[in-house]
Amino acid sequence: MSGATHPADGPRLYDRAAELSAVARLSARAAAGRGGVLFVTGNPGEGRTALLRRAAHDFPGAAYRVAAPHHRGPWSAVRALFAELAPTPAAGRRALRLARGEGGLARGVAALATGTEAVLLCVDDLHLWDAHSRAALAAAWQETGGRRQDRVGWLVSAARHHRLPEVPGAETVRLGRLTASGARALLDDLCPVAAPAPPVGERLLDEAAGHPGVLAAAVRRLTVPQLAGSLPLPRPAVDDTVLAEVYGGLLQRLPAASRRLLATVAVAALAGRAGAGADAAGTVAYGVGGGGGSAPAGARGARASAEPLEGLVADGLLRRRRGGAVGFDDPFLGRAALASARQPWRGRTRALHAPGADRGIDRPAAAPAPSADRPAPGSAPSADRPAAGSAPSADRPAAGSALARSEEHRADRLGPSAAVRALSPVARGRAQLVRGLAALAGGPVMDAHEALLQAAELLRERAPVEASDARFLAMEAAWAGGDVEACLAALDGGAEVRGLERDFADGLSAALTVRLDDARTALARVVAGEGGADDPRLLLRAGAAALVLGDTAVAARIHARALVRARAEHRTALLPHALEQLAYAELRAGRYGRAALAAREGLRTAEATGQHNVAAHQHAVLALVASVKGDGSAVAEHAGRALETAGPHGLVQAATLAEWALARAERGRGLAAQAAARLVPLVRPGPRGGHFALRMLVVPCFVETAVAAGRNAEARDAAEEYAVWAALGVDAAAQAQLARCRALLAEGEASAYWFREAVRRHDSCGNDFERARTLLAYGTWLRRRRRPGDARGPLRDALVTFERAAAEGWAEHARSELRATGGASGGAKDSAAPPDLTPQQQRIARLVARGATNQEVADHLSLSPRTVDHHLRGVFARLGIRSRVELPGVVDGWDAGRREAGGRHTVSGPVPPQRAV
């Protein structure tokens, strides 16, 4: 059965039973006064217009079909809609004024559709309507979507790549290819006079692959003798002329950059099929640079060359595959894009345009039937019939003979195929560029580095701007992978780089080789010029330069400006990168709430555009923020998601951030030894260590954790190396954190001196969160030396800062320490706890009630397990309980009493974070 439906005097449809059922549901809702919207999407030629015509024909009430007008000025499509609906011109003008002004389009339509019968409005080709009209339609649908009684149903068709508005209660159906029986029935319908000869019909059905528009266009161009088999068919029957008829309108409406990228993807896939290494699905590696959060932004044209691609991926014209590769879900679109490319491209690839070659890329899933002039797939080429995709070449007799013996695995070792050699260096360079960009967006970044460097070499002579872009993107890939030597290799040799781009490359090279005076001079010019323009890509580069110089406040400001510009210019594909850079800058500045806000939005946009490496970095940032808040489950979730991508893709920077977050969470649970073991690889130099740009930033956390775990010797070694780095002046907060490390490692009153010195240095560096951490550590040190009065001031200041930063885990720790001093703000004792428990006993009781072992409590409070056991026995005696399993109920009663009294005490997680995190 073909599934064909043949209503009297109506258009015939094939294999559209599900779509017609959706139309029937819409008609029923409109008849019942509930209205609604049904979207129909599909590729060119798949029958959107035919379905709307059939729906209008079958609708029992008044049905109107409105196509996009040829004139696409503001409101032109809404004018056409009211011209179709209004009984008089005056009524149409009144409704248009109403639609544009007082009540919106929904009220304007309701003013005209006032009869007793239901109305079906069939809006064709929504993607061709002007922006004003589309916005008015979206507002009308959102107003009427399930919240308003009306008898108007909207049946709206749009190209599959068009982004449909979100409408409550709307249904969407997607047209697809026909089944074999449906395609055969359509072919019979297209040839009403005489059915085509069986071999001709089979070949048409095979090459059309179930695409109704392609099949119809292929039949229309054939003569009667050709259909009858008296004259030969074109080879192939579905050639460039057919594809131009079906896909030409779509391609012509795309921006020129998008058309070029589609052609580049098609050329790269074609070269890959001919021996350049494309995968078996005919996809091509192409994407957008992602890498790590602090990786410097690319050159002037790098993002420009990548943004149209991400738009094509987001629109569905290209589909990202596993490993970051993208290709055509619709193989006819790839062939049409290649056919419509500029003449120079077509000339370079003429050797690839043999019928067997282009079908080698884009052949439909159904294999063609063998025939006399087309052998079965897998059959060996003969001497007079060369292999598909390979042009005869006198200089490769060995390869030709090997191919003739079906020994392709040996032939491809003798050199590149004739098809690849037919491409110019520029075409091959662009093919490498797309492969590198794909891996940078969602694949192994060091693979991206190698592909991008090869692209730069191939493009250097004829396309120097693209070569410069490729070098900067290769540097981004190496930065994300934590490979300093690879970064330098990408930055060196770029003679085509000029101006601020040269300053950026030279400054970054100097910073990586620890020539800081040269780095400051060059990068300061980049920051001062903010990239040289208001282009968001150039602003991101200037912000990255500020980060390398250690000026986190300026970096955050510039990245925020880049984000605003990207949004204003609707640079959808650039948004994940801008948000990635902003989140990292805010994280470095200690503004964790802002970092989380940017990272969450960046994660959504990265996932929407398939930029999985960017998403991994955002997960790592969110894990670090969660470790500050004390949310252990969120740390585990986000760090796990980051490492899931970072491991296979070699994202050393994202992996370092995620492991750092996990260590902080473990330290917060009292697992100092486990946290220290996790941090050791992150501060170790060399290829087995953490990311080179993060290693020193992790050291203060490692020192505090190692001291708590009793690994003082390793902590001292790390602190000494950190002192050398802090003296370089590349991080404003480094000297203050160094003083805190020395305070933790010192003995006696020397610790007090270094704590006071750390607070003094914090006052000039602007990172309030790190200052509060130092105050908390100082106050804790004072309390444990039985100086509660001196401890209360630092602890109160720390508590206020933590509360302001919404760092609840840290704030609770500060409250706990403050209560232990008997301070008025914290309370000498828990107001809801029994008055005969000391502050230390209350703290131990709370920790044990939340699952901590005696050893974990001892680590958390810097006590011995014997002391903890002694206090715990006293708690049991005073509370009248027998074991620790009864403590949770008692502590929950305290918290309930505190809430009733208006208290603010909350505990997140099994154990509050400790001072060393």
Summary of the structure (lengths in Angstrom):
residues: 917
radius of gyration: 34.1
end to end distance: 68.9
largest distance: 107.5
contacts: 3397
relative contact order: 0.05
helix: 62%
strand: 5%
